[in-house]
Amino acid sequence: MGAMSLRLYAESTWVSPWVFHAMVALEEKRLPYTLELLPLPIPPAQRDELAARSVLGKVPALVHGDLWLTESLAISEYLAETFRFPDHPRLFPSDLADRARARQVMGWLRTDLMPLREARPTSSVFGPPVTEPLTGKARAHADELIRVASRFVAAGRTSMFESWCIADADLGLALMRLVKNHDELPAHLAAYAEAQWARPSVKVYVDRAAAK
Ligand SMILES: N[C@@H](CCC(=O)N[C@@H](CS)C(=O)NCC(=O)O)C(=O)O
């Protein structure tokens, strides 16, 4: 199983938080993989082919042997369960309650905060900041993000739980929507987000996005 090659379908504009998640997972596991870049939106023929193989024609898509898998969380869970600790570094907390919380936060980050995500898109995280101030619903969602992050991240900490986990990459990216746009947030959360950006696995994605 483990010896089969891995391929990740990503996107050529380097702004997808879901591709970011899958790539960080592969990097954390220290697995060799090849990257295939697709344009966004995915051209219909390629999307149909991807959908035929992966069920859902989206990126990220991970290919491992006969398995073609989309959905970033399904990908990181598959990697965690296929390339297990202690042969490979952990992606998820070992403590079951922490693991559940990590999944809770990652689920929330994927389904909520739309006004903030629209006002502070990932293009403004990996590229030039936006100029409009953060107001109204978007500011309210930023405050909710800050409230949630503050429940997990104490001053001086660089991980939500005892050790780093893949939810830290996602939470760091969410907070970077504020940091990179010079929006107000507590200094310790900005420092936590910067610590994620400095992590080697995360840097691989951030550096590729900067070089595009
Ligand atoms: N829930 C999915 C979201 C994946 C997703 O929406 N991917 C977008 C790129 S960010 C995509 O492939 N869109 C297809 C298209 O735009 O043609 C995940 O977590 O992986």
The ligand as an SDF file (V2000), in Angstrom:
LIG
                    3D

 20 19  0  0  0  0  0  0  0  0999 V2000
  -15.0060   20.7090    0.1470 N   0  0  0  0  0  0  0  0  0  0  0  0
  -13.9480   20.5580   -0.8300 C   0  0  0  0  0  0  0  0  0  0  0  0
  -13.8460   21.8270   -1.6270 C   0  0  0  0  0  0  0  0  0  0  0  0
  -13.0220   21.6360   -2.8830 C   0  0  0  0  0  0  0  0  0  0  0  0
  -13.2600   22.7590   -3.8580 C   0  0  0  0  0  0  0  0  0  0  0  0
  -14.2600   23.4970   -3.7800 O   0  0  0  0  0  0  0  0  0  0  0  0
  -12.3510   22.9050   -4.7960 N   0  0  0  0  0  0  0  0  0  0  0  0
  -12.4910   23.9060   -5.8180 C   0  0  0  0  0  0  0  0  0  0  0  0
  -11.2250   24.7200   -5.9050 C   0  0  0  0  0  0  0  0  0  0  0  0
  -10.9520   25.6410   -4.4340 S   0  0  0  0  0  0  0  0  0  0  0  0
  -12.7150   23.2290   -7.1480 C   0  0  0  0  0  0  0  0  0  0  0  0
  -12.1260   22.2160   -7.4360 O   0  0  0  0  0  0  0  0  0  0  0  0
  -13.5900   23.7930   -7.9790 N   0  0  0  0  0  0  0  0  0  0  0  0
  -13.8540   23.2360   -9.2770 C   0  0  0  0  0  0  0  0  0  0  0  0
  -13.9570   24.3060  -10.3200 C   0  0  0  0  0  0  0  0  0  0  0  0
  -13.9100   25.4790   -9.9500 O   0  0  0  0  0  0  0  0  0  0  0  0
  -14.0640   23.9690  -11.5050 O   0  0  0  0  0  0  0  0  0  0  0  0
  -12.6270   20.2280   -0.1190 C   0  0  0  0  0  0  0  0  0  0  0  0
  -12.5410   20.3980    1.0990 O   0  0  0  0  0  0  0  0  0  0  0  0
  -11.6980   19.7260   -0.7800 O   0  0  0  0  0  0  0  0  0  0  0  0
  1  2  1  0
  2  3  1  0
  2 18  1  0
  3  4  1  0
  4  5  1  0
  5  6  2  0
  5  7  1  0
  7  8  1  0
  8  9  1  0
  8 11  1  0
  9 10  1  0
 11 12  2  0
 11 13  1  0
 13 14  1  0
 14 15  1  0
 15 16  2  0
 15 17  1  0
 18 19  2  0
 18 20  1  0
M  END
$$$$
